[in-house]
């Protein structure tokens, strides 16, 4: 069953190009990734939404995802409320619609 994850970020002023460049280079190499989109959701705020072959494929790619995060962690602001620099959710598809 296909799975998705979404991760929300807030980027430090002047660091948006470095943040986006880090994703351009590394995301394509994540094993099991079908497709990903980075969307701008506000001023210096972004969310990546990724589609995976399965929840197991996504879990297996965690080391690569963490390595990618570590490559641009310095470009991110803390989201507050004890969240740290990312707000991530994921799960398997339970209903597919057009």
The first five atom37 places (N, CA, C, CB, O) and aatype in JSON, in Angstrom:
{
  "aatype": [20, 20, 20, 20, 20, 20, 20, 20, 20, 20, 20, 20, 20, 20, 20, 20, 20, 20, 20, 20, 20, 20, 20, 20, 20, 20, 20, 20, 20, 20, 20, 20, 20, 20, 20, 20, 20, 20, 20, 20, 20, 20, 20, 20, 20, 20, 20, 20, 20, 20, 20, 20, 20, 20, 20, 20, 20, 20, 20, 20, 20, 20, 20, 20, 20, 20, 20, 20, 20, 20, 20, 20, 20, 20, 20, 20, 20, 20, 20, 20, 20, 20, 20, 20, 20, 20, 20, 20, 20, 20, 20, 20, 20, 20, 20, 20, 20, 20],
  "atom_mask": [
    [1, 1, 1, 1, 1],
    [1, 1, 1, 1, 1],
    [1, 1, 1, 1, 1],
    [1, 1, 1, 1, 1],
    [1, 1, 1, 1, 1],
    [1, 1, 1, 1, 1],
    [1, 1, 1, 1, 1],
    [1, 1, 1, 1, 1],
    [1, 1, 1, 1, 1],
    [1, 1, 1, 1, 1],
    [1, 1, 1, 1, 1],
    [1, 1, 1, 1, 1],
    [1, 1, 1, 1, 1],
    [1, 1, 1, 1, 1],
    [1, 1, 1, 1, 1],
    [1, 1, 1, 1, 1],
    [1, 1, 1, 1, 1],
    [1, 1, 1, 1, 1],
    [1, 1, 1, 1, 1],
    [1, 1, 1, 1, 1],
    [1, 1, 1, 1, 1],
    [1, 1, 1, 1, 1],
    [1, 1, 1, 1, 1],
    [1, 1, 1, 1, 1],
    [1, 1, 1, 1, 1],
    [1, 1, 1, 1, 1],
    [1, 1, 1, 1, 1],
    [1, 1, 1, 1, 1],
    [1, 1, 1, 1, 1],
    [1, 1, 1, 1, 1],
    [1, 1, 1, 1, 1],
    [1, 1, 1, 1, 1],
    [1, 1, 1, 1, 1],
    [1, 1, 1, 1, 1],
    [1, 1, 1, 1, 1],
    [1, 1, 1, 1, 1],
    [1, 1, 1, 1, 1],
    [1, 1, 1, 1, 1],
    [1, 1, 1, 1, 1],
    [1, 1, 1, 1, 1],
    [1, 1, 1, 1, 1],
    [1, 1, 1, 1, 1],
    [1, 1, 1, 1, 1],
    [1, 1, 1, 1, 1],
    [1, 1, 1, 1, 1],
    [1, 1, 1, 1, 1],
    [1, 1, 1, 1, 1],
    [1, 1, 1, 1, 1],
    [1, 1, 1, 1, 1],
    [1, 1, 1, 1, 1],
    [1, 1, 1, 1, 1],
    [1, 1, 1, 1, 1],
    [1, 1, 1, 1, 1],
    [1, 1, 1, 1, 1],
    [1, 1, 1, 1, 1],
    [1, 1, 1, 1, 1],
    [1, 1, 1, 1, 1],
    [1, 1, 1, 1, 1],
    [1, 1, 1, 1, 1],
    [1, 1, 1, 1, 1],
    [1, 1, 1, 1, 1],
    [1, 1, 1, 1, 1],
    [1, 1, 1, 1, 1],
    [1, 1, 1, 1, 1],
    [1, 1, 1, 1, 1],
    [1, 1, 1, 1, 1],
    [1, 1, 1, 1, 1],
    [1, 1, 1, 1, 1],
    [1, 1, 1, 1, 1],
    [1, 1, 1, 1, 1],
    [1, 1, 1, 1, 1],
    [1, 1, 1, 1, 1],
    [1, 1, 1, 1, 1],
    [1, 1, 1, 1, 1],
    [1, 1, 1, 1, 1],
    [1, 1, 1, 1, 1],
    [1, 1, 1, 1, 1],
    [1, 1, 1, 1, 1],
    [1, 1, 1, 1, 1],
    [1, 1, 1, 1, 1],
    [1, 1, 1, 1, 1],
    [1, 1, 1, 1, 1],
    [1, 1, 1, 1, 1],
    [1, 1, 1, 1, 1],
    [1, 1, 1, 1, 1],
    [1, 1, 1, 1, 1],
    [1, 1, 1, 1, 1],
    [1, 1, 1, 1, 1],
    [1, 1, 1, 1, 1],
    [1, 1, 1, 1, 1],
    [1, 1, 1, 1, 1],
    [1, 1, 1, 1, 1],
    [1, 1, 1, 1, 1],
    [1, 1, 1, 1, 1],
    [1, 1, 1, 1, 1],
    [1, 1, 1, 1, 1],
    [1, 1, 1, 1, 1],
    [1, 1, 1, 1, 1]
  ],
  "atom_positions": [
    [[0.84, -1.17, 0.0], [0.0, 0.0, 0.0], [0.89, 1.24, 0.0], [-0.96, -0.01, 1.22], [1.86, 1.33, 0.76]],
    [[0.57, 2.18, -0.84], [1.3, 3.44, -0.94], [1.25, 4.19, 0.4], [0.72, 4.32, -2.07], [0.28, 4.08, 1.15]],
    [[2.3, 4.95, 0.67], [2.36, 5.77, 1.88], [2.78, 7.19, 1.51], [3.35, 5.16, 2.92], [3.39, 7.42, 0.47]],
    [[2.44, 8.12, 2.39], [2.83, 9.52, 2.22], [3.42, 10.04, 3.51], [1.61, 10.39, 1.78], [3.1, 9.56, 4.6]],
    [[4.3, 11.02, 3.37], [4.71, 11.79, 4.53], [4.74, 13.26, 4.17], [6.09, 11.32, 5.05], [4.92, 13.64, 3.01]],
    [[4.56, 14.08, 5.18], [4.59, 15.53, 5.02], [5.42, 16.09, 6.16], [3.15, 16.15, 5.0], [5.26, 15.68, 7.31]],
    [[6.31, 17.02, 5.83], [7.16, 17.64, 6.84], [7.12, 19.15, 6.64], [8.63, 17.1, 6.75], [7.33, 19.65, 5.53]],
    [[6.86, 19.85, 7.73], [6.76, 21.31, 7.7], [8.05, 21.91, 8.25], [5.54, 21.8, 8.52], [8.62, 21.42, 9.22]],
    [[8.49, 23.01, 7.61], [9.73, 23.69, 7.98], [9.51, 25.21, 8.02], [10.86, 23.34, 7.0], [8.63, 25.73, 7.34]],
    [[10.31, 25.9, 8.82], [10.42, 27.35, 8.77], [11.89, 27.67, 8.54], [9.88, 28.03, 10.1], [12.75, 27.26, 9.31]],
    [[12.17, 28.41, 7.46], [13.54, 28.67, 7.03], [14.0, 30.04, 7.53], [13.64, 28.59, 5.49], [13.25, 31.01, 7.51]],
    [[15.25, 30.09, 7.98], [15.84, 31.34, 8.45], [15.91, 32.35, 7.3], [17.24, 31.09, 9.04], [16.03, 31.96, 6.14]],
    [[15.85, 33.64, 7.62], [15.96, 34.67, 6.58], [17.26, 34.51, 5.78], [15.89, 36.07, 7.21], [18.33, 34.29, 6.34]],
    [[17.12, 34.64, 4.47], [18.28, 34.56, 3.58], [18.77, 33.16, 3.3], [19.38, 35.35, 4.16], [19.77, 33.0, 2.59]],
    [[18.11, 32.13, 3.83], [18.59, 30.75, 3.68], [17.7, 29.89, 2.77], [18.69, 30.09, 5.03], [17.92, 28.69, 2.65]],
    [[16.7, 30.5, 2.14], [15.75, 29.72, 1.35], [16.41, 29.0, 0.18], [14.66, 30.61, 0.85], [16.06, 27.85, -0.1]],
    [[17.33, 29.64, -0.52], [18.0, 28.98, -1.64], [18.8, 27.77, -1.18], [18.92, 29.96, -2.37], [18.75, 26.71, -1.81]],
    [[19.53, 27.89, -0.08], [20.3, 26.76, 0.45], [19.37, 25.62, 0.87], [21.16, 27.21, 1.65], [19.68, 24.45, 0.64]],
    [[18.25, 25.96, 1.48], [17.26, 24.97, 1.89], [16.73, 24.2, 0.68], [16.1, 25.64, 2.64], [16.7, 22.97, 0.68]],
    [[16.31, 24.94, -0.35], [15.78, 24.29, -1.55], [16.85, 23.5, -2.3], [15.15, 25.32, -2.48], [16.58, 22.41, -2.79]],
    [[18.06, 24.04, -2.39], [19.15, 23.34, -3.06], [19.45, 22.01, -2.4], [20.4, 24.2, -3.08], [19.73, 21.03, -3.1]],
    [[19.41, 21.95, -1.08], [19.67, 20.69, -0.38], [18.66, 19.61, -0.78], [19.63, 20.9, 1.15], [19.01, 18.43, -0.86]],
    [[17.44, 20.01, -1.04], [16.42, 19.05, -1.47], [16.59, 18.67, -2.93], [15.03, 19.62, -1.25], [16.4, 17.51, -3.28]],
    [[16.95, 19.61, -3.77], [17.14, 19.31, -5.2], [18.18, 18.22, -5.4], [17.57, 20.57, -5.95], [18.01, 17.35, -6.25]],
    [[19.23, 18.26, -4.62], [20.36, 17.35, -4.8], [20.08, 15.97, -4.22], [21.6, 17.93, -4.16], [20.46, 14.97, -4.85]],
    [[19.46, 15.87, -3.07], [19.44, 14.6, -2.35], [18.15, 13.8, -2.44], [19.72, 14.86, -0.95], [18.19, 12.57, -2.37]],
    [[17.02, 14.44, -2.59], [15.73, 13.74, -2.49], [15.6, 12.66, -3.57], [14.58, 14.74, -2.61], [15.03, 11.6, -3.3]],
    [[16.1, 12.9, -4.75], [15.98, 11.92, -5.83], [16.65, 10.58, -5.49], [16.59, 12.48, -7.11], [16.32, 9.56, -6.09]],
    [[17.58, 10.58, -4.56], [18.31, 9.37, -4.2], [17.63, 8.57, -3.08], [19.72, 9.72, -3.79], [18.13, 7.51, -2.71]],
    [[16.53, 9.06, -2.53], [15.86, 8.33, -1.46], [15.23, 7.07, -2.03], [14.79, 9.21, -0.76], [14.38, 7.16, -2.91]],
    [[15.63, 5.88, -1.55], [15.07, 4.64, -2.09], [13.59, 4.48, -1.72], [15.88, 3.44, -1.57], [13.19, 4.75, -0.59]],
    [[12.8, 4.04, -2.69], [11.38, 3.82, -2.45], [10.51, 5.04, -2.66], [11.19, 3.34, -1.08], [9.28, 4.95, -2.59]],
    [[11.14, 6.2, -2.93], [10.38, 7.43, -3.16], [9.79, 7.42, -4.56], [11.29, 8.68, -2.96], [10.5, 7.2, -5.54]],
    [[8.5, 7.65, -4.66], [7.83, 7.74, -5.97], [7.83, 9.17, -6.49], [6.39, 7.23, -5.87], [8.12, 9.41, -7.66]],
    [[7.5, 10.11, -5.61], [7.34, 11.49, -6.04], [7.37, 12.39, -4.81], [6.01, 11.68, -6.85], [6.94, 11.98, -3.73]],
    [[7.86, 13.6, -4.97], [7.85, 14.56, -3.87], [7.63, 15.96, -4.41], [9.18, 14.49, -3.06], [8.07, 16.29, -5.51]],
    [[6.95, 16.77, -3.64], [6.73, 18.18, -3.97], [7.04, 19.02, -2.74], [5.28, 18.43, -4.46], [6.66, 18.68, -1.62]],
    [[7.73, 20.12, -2.98], [7.97, 21.11, -1.93], [7.0, 22.24, -2.21], [9.49, 21.62, -1.9], [6.97, 22.79, -3.31]],
    [[6.2, 22.59, -1.21], [5.26, 23.69, -1.4], [5.58, 24.81, -0.41], [3.8, 23.2, -1.21], [5.99, 24.57, 0.72]],
    [[5.4, 26.02, -0.88], [5.59, 27.18, -0.01], [4.24, 27.49, 0.62], [6.15, 28.42, -0.8], [3.26, 27.74, -0.08]],
    [[4.2, 27.47, 1.95], [2.93, 27.62, 2.66], [2.81, 28.96, 3.4], [2.76, 26.49, 3.65], [1.83, 29.21, 4.09]],
    [[3.81, 29.8, 3.23], [3.8, 31.11, 3.88], [5.16, 31.74, 3.76], [3.39, 30.99, 5.35], [6.04, 31.22, 3.07]],
    [[5.34, 32.85, 4.42], [6.6, 33.56, 4.41], [7.68, 32.71, 5.06], [6.48, 34.93, 5.12], [7.66, 32.49, 6.27]],
    [[8.63, 32.22, 4.26], [9.74, 31.38, 4.71], [9.27, 30.05, 5.32], [10.58, 32.13, 5.73], [10.01, 29.42, 6.07]],
    [[8.07, 29.65, 5.0], [7.52, 28.38, 5.52], [7.26, 27.45, 4.34], [6.2, 28.62, 6.34], [6.7, 27.85, 3.31]],
    [[7.68, 26.2, 4.51], [7.58, 25.19, 3.45], [7.07, 23.88, 4.01], [8.95, 24.98, 2.78], [7.12, 23.63, 5.21]],
    [[6.56, 23.05, 3.1], [6.14, 21.7, 3.46], [6.5, 20.79, 2.29], [4.59, 21.64, 3.78], [6.16, 21.08, 1.15]],
    [[7.18, 19.7, 2.59], [7.44, 18.69, 1.57], [6.43, 17.57, 1.75], [8.91, 18.14, 1.67], [6.17, 17.12, 2.87]],
    [[5.85, 17.14, 0.64], [4.89, 16.04, 0.64], [5.44, 14.98, -0.29], [3.44, 16.51, 0.21], [5.68, 15.25, -1.47]],
    [[5.65, 13.78, 0.24], [6.29, 12.72, -0.53], [5.43, 11.47, -0.59], [7.65, 12.38, 0.06], [4.77, 11.11, 0.39]],
    [[5.45, 10.82, -1.74], [4.74, 9.56, -1.94], [5.76, 8.44, -2.02], [3.86, 9.61, -3.23], [6.78, 8.55, -2.7]],
    [[5.48, 7.36, -1.32], [6.4, 6.23, -1.19], [5.75, 4.94, -1.69], [6.84, 6.08, 0.26], [4.53, 4.82, -1.71]],
    [[6.58, 3.98, -2.07], [6.08, 2.68, -2.49], [5.27, 2.01, -1.38], [7.24, 1.77, -2.91], [4.27, 1.34, -1.65]],
    [[5.7, 2.18, -0.15], [5.02, 1.57, 1.0], [5.52, 2.24, 2.28], [5.28, 0.03, 1.05], [6.49, 2.99, 2.26]],
    [[4.84, 1.97, 3.38], [5.29, 2.49, 4.67], [6.65, 1.9, 5.03], [4.25, 2.18, 5.78], [7.47, 2.57, 5.65]],
    [[6.89, 0.64, 4.64], [8.19, 0.02, 4.9], [9.3, 0.68, 4.09], [8.13, -1.47, 4.6], [10.41, 0.85, 4.59]],
    [[9.0, 1.04, 2.83], [10.0, 1.73, 2.0], [10.35, 3.08, 2.62], [9.47, 1.91, 0.56], [11.51, 3.48, 2.65]],
    [[9.33, 3.79, 3.1], [9.57, 5.08, 3.74], [10.43, 4.91, 4.99], [8.24, 5.77, 4.09], [11.38, 5.66, 5.21]],
    [[10.09, 3.93, 5.8], [10.87, 3.67, 7.02], [12.31, 3.31, 6.67], [10.23, 2.55, 7.85], [13.25, 3.71, 7.36]],
    [[12.49, 2.55, 5.6], [13.83, 2.16, 5.19], [14.67, 3.32, 4.68], [13.75, 1.13, 4.13], [15.9, 3.26, 4.72]],
    [[14.01, 4.37, 4.21], [14.72, 5.55, 3.7], [15.03, 6.57, 4.79], [13.91, 6.22, 2.61], [15.63, 7.61, 4.5]],
    [[14.64, 6.29, 6.02], [14.88, 7.26, 7.11], [16.33, 7.69, 7.23], [14.42, 6.68, 8.41], [16.59, 8.87, 7.43]],
    [[17.31, 6.78, 7.13], [18.7, 7.24, 7.23], [19.05, 8.3, 6.18], [19.65, 6.06, 7.1], [19.76, 9.26, 6.47]],
    [[18.55, 8.12, 4.94], [18.82, 9.11, 3.89], [18.07, 10.4, 4.17], [18.42, 8.55, 2.51], [18.6, 11.49, 3.92]],
    [[16.83, 10.3, 4.68], [16.08, 11.51, 5.0], [16.75, 12.3, 6.13], [14.63, 11.16, 5.39], [16.82, 13.52, 6.09]],
    [[17.25, 11.59, 7.13], [17.94, 12.25, 8.25], [19.24, 12.89, 7.76], [18.23, 11.25, 9.38], [19.59, 13.99, 8.19]],
    [[19.95, 12.2, 6.87], [21.19, 12.77, 6.31], [20.87, 14.04, 5.52], [21.9, 11.74, 5.4], [21.62, 15.02, 5.59]],
    [[19.77, 14.03, 4.78], [19.36, 15.23, 4.05], [19.05, 16.35, 5.03], [18.13, 14.94, 3.15], [19.52, 17.48, 4.86]],
    [[18.26, 16.06, 6.06], [17.94, 17.06, 7.08], [19.21, 17.62, 7.71], [17.04, 16.46, 8.17], [19.33, 18.83, 7.89]],
    [[20.15, 16.77, 8.04], [21.39, 17.24, 8.65], [22.19, 18.15, 7.72], [22.25, 16.06, 9.07], [22.96, 18.99, 8.19]],
    [[22.01, 17.99, 6.4], [22.76, 18.82, 5.44], [22.23, 20.26, 5.38], [22.7, 18.21, 4.06], [22.94, 21.15, 4.92]],
    [[21.0, 20.49, 5.85], [20.46, 21.85, 5.82], [19.86, 22.29, 7.15], [19.4, 21.96, 4.74], [19.19, 23.32, 7.22]],
    [[20.09, 21.53, 8.19], [19.51, 21.84, 9.51], [19.82, 23.27, 9.95], [20.05, 20.85, 10.56], [18.99, 23.91, 10.59]],
    [[21.02, 23.77, 9.61], [21.42, 25.12, 10.01], [20.61, 26.22, 9.32], [22.89, 25.33, 9.72], [20.69, 27.38, 9.71]],
    [[19.82, 25.86, 8.29], [19.0, 26.85, 7.59], [17.62, 27.01, 8.23], [18.84, 26.46, 6.13], [16.84, 27.87, 7.81]],
    [[17.31, 26.18, 9.23], [15.96, 26.13, 9.79], [15.84, 26.84, 11.13], [15.53, 24.7, 9.95], [16.78, 26.9, 11.92]],
    [[14.65, 27.38, 11.35], [14.3, 27.97, 12.64], [13.51, 26.94, 13.44], [13.49, 29.28, 12.46], [12.82, 26.1, 12.86]],
    [[13.62, 27.01, 14.74], [12.83, 26.16, 15.61], [11.35, 26.52, 15.45], [13.28, 26.31, 17.1], [11.01, 27.7, 15.4]],
    [[10.49, 25.53, 15.35], [9.06, 25.77, 15.16], [8.35, 26.13, 16.46], [8.41, 24.55, 14.56], [7.19, 26.55, 16.44]],
    [[9.04, 25.97, 17.58], [8.45, 26.33, 18.87], [7.61, 25.19, 19.45], [7.6, 27.57, 18.74], [7.36, 24.18, 18.79]],
    [[7.18, 25.38, 20.66], [6.33, 24.4, 21.32], [6.99, 23.05, 21.53], [5.09, 24.22, 20.53], [6.3, 22.04, 21.65]],
    [[8.32, 23.03, 21.57], [9.04, 21.77, 21.78], [9.12, 20.89, 20.55], [8.39, 21.0, 22.86], [9.53, 19.74, 20.64]],
    [[8.75, 21.41, 19.4], [8.75, 20.61, 18.17], [10.13, 20.44, 17.56], [7.84, 21.23, 17.16], [10.39, 19.44, 16.9]],
    [[11.01, 21.39, 17.77], [12.29, 21.37, 17.08], [12.16, 22.04, 15.72], [12.8, 19.93, 16.92], [11.37, 22.97, 15.57]],
    [[12.93, 21.59, 14.73], [12.96, 22.26, 13.43], [12.06, 21.63, 12.38], [14.36, 22.29, 12.92], [11.97, 22.14, 11.26]],
    [[11.4, 20.51, 12.7], [10.48, 19.89, 11.74], [9.18, 19.48, 12.41], [11.14, 18.66, 11.07], [9.14, 19.23, 13.62]],
    [[8.15, 19.41, 11.61], [6.85, 18.9, 12.05], [6.46, 17.85, 11.01], [5.75, 20.05, 12.18], [5.99, 18.2, 9.93]],
    [[6.65, 16.57, 11.34], [6.47, 15.49, 10.38], [5.28, 14.6, 10.75], [7.73, 14.65, 10.29], [5.03, 14.32, 11.92]],
    [[4.56, 14.17, 9.71], [3.5, 13.18, 9.85], [3.62, 12.21, 8.68], [2.08, 13.86, 9.89], [4.14, 12.57, 7.62]],
    [[3.13, 10.98, 8.87], [3.18, 10.0, 7.79], [2.15, 8.92, 8.04], [4.58, 9.37, 7.68], [1.63, 8.77, 9.14]],
    [[1.85, 8.17, 6.96], [0.92, 7.06, 7.09], [0.63, 6.42, 5.76], [-0.36, 7.51, 7.73], [0.99, 6.94, 4.7]],
    [[-0.03, 5.27, 5.81], [-0.43, 4.54, 4.62], [-1.72, 5.12, 4.05], [-0.61, 3.04, 4.94], [-2.54, 5.67, 4.78]],
    [[-1.88, 4.99, 2.75], [-3.09, 5.44, 2.09], [-4.24, 4.51, 2.49], [-2.9, 5.47, 0.55], [-4.12, 3.29, 2.41]],
    [[-5.35, 5.1, 2.91], [-6.53, 4.32, 3.26], [-7.68, 4.56, 2.28], [-6.97, 4.66, 4.67], [-8.63, 3.77, 2.25]],
    [[-7.61, 5.63, 1.49], [-8.61, 5.94, 0.49], [-7.94, 6.76, -0.6], [-9.83, 6.69, 1.1], [-7.41, 7.84, -0.32]],
    [[-7.96, 6.28, -1.81], [-7.35, 6.99, -2.93], [-8.44, 7.64, -3.76], [-6.5, 6.03, -3.8], [-9.4, 6.98, -4.17]],
    [[-8.31, 8.94, -4.0], [-9.3, 9.69, -4.78], [-8.59, 10.48, -5.86], [-10.12, 10.64, -3.86], [-7.39, 10.73, -5.77]],
    [[-9.3, 10.86, -6.86], [-8.71, 11.66, -7.93], [-8.49, 13.07, -7.47], [-9.59, 11.64, -9.17], [-8.0, 13.9, -8.24]]
  ]
}
